Amino acid sequence: MSAPVVVAVIPDSPADLAGLVVGDELVSVNGQAIRDVIQWRVLTDEPEVHLEVARGGLETEIELTKAAGAPLGIEVDAAVFDRVRTCDNHCEFCFIHQLPPGMRRSLSLRDDDYRLSFLYGNFTTLTRFTEADLERVITEGLSPLYVSIHATDPHARTEMLRNPRGATSLRWLRALLDACLLYTSDAADDLHCVDLGGRRIIQKKNTARRPRAQHIALSTGHAHQRTCVFRTTRTRPDARDTLLMSS
């Protein structure tokens, strides 16, 4: 796992006043090695931050004190420091495989990483998702996640993804549905927020009539999200078992 590298320091920020400079490698924050920018943001949200920094082959320790929730004032070189999880599916319709030659390398990265889904809206199939990932998503409220379903029939999904984990990874979808909020939208100005626990329903309806099938996105707490993920026939809290297929 590589350490994040500082690529920018805001003048007069807590990081600048503490002596951090461009090129510093952040070995640890509050005694923890940082695996991604999500963990980085959580740890540096504290009012007191202890950094172990590598500079010019030497390691030094820096203590920062700031207001709780205030940013340190630095930018790092990547979003994921323990390597992006890449896709090991073999979908015949994969758009990356259909790119013409000569494109920039970043376009050829087939990521299947829930963290990039949370940070940038990239789609994940959950075939590389783990129990530890599920615990983290629920505990830290990493939401929304954008999931490529393709099919909810285990055999059909395995065939479409050409990956035996296509079927078994559906259990993660069920676990996320059980733990998360479910947001549906059938138009840019329609938003249906359904709490799967039955605690609340928030609806903003358009006057035009539309089919009952809705597009939904998994989320754990951000009601402004309206990205399509898959379809369900109803929007009531008791409609959790009416999943159809990917849109």
Steps between C-alpha positions, in 0.01 A plus 500: 500500500643835398478807720304803377719781370422868558454678167370837624495699825260789551683808635433580866308174547562279807722276285700799372544643850614158625770483233364247250633550147434362153669161458452386859388138532235442767607175663225496761227713654430462872703181491311341211628429150262661251344276236282759322388861506178402679694381803726805465203737525356320801825504697594858414155620603615487861618818678837344580684319221829314534684447171799281428664652195783374274707777341826455315548147631448604861189463713370770731190550713271802478224595743213719378226668700199647323127537529310170487383441144730763352713376206875468531547695180688250286433290193638150446591323179232229485169383640608141572840414646476121531440442128173532313303177480465412135214319330542128434169459320496423127181664378456482125350850505786662699544849356869513600574198279330687216720810522717568193877466530715799582283640781657627822582226751263622769205414272606136498486458877221252576437583863248312714564683827216605728711791626517655154127442474448703817748773408440545127183313409681215323290187465592179680370146452586402862683189378807616694306614804574333836353468848751758622387737225135457598580573864691812402230628264232466767712622791637806319185570303674491161212604281390501227646197324427445132448133419485336157239228544450362145274224638371383836473134397824340628555280193423779254733742681782245504460450126485872426807585710679178403606476862383241757490775760228669299247283684652501848552876496124552490503439875684830540219674316247353740716600799530856369129518437432378852736757650453799272250750374349451159454800271286480192449743215307480175566859388746777574246670727362185665660366816370223723699430816398173664642392834514120489442490873162663444589804707437768236403561142583826321344555161518781247274413208477632149146550369559299182396133508777245449541122515524347847848361434751731662876542483668476838839565656640361823567763763545528875417861552520745209153580371624713211634199308294392197738278303338193342614157607223246445123475493229410744126486441398687815639764736341387827720380789351150463614477135847374575448170322361640174837552328495436129807559285759762416396805304 
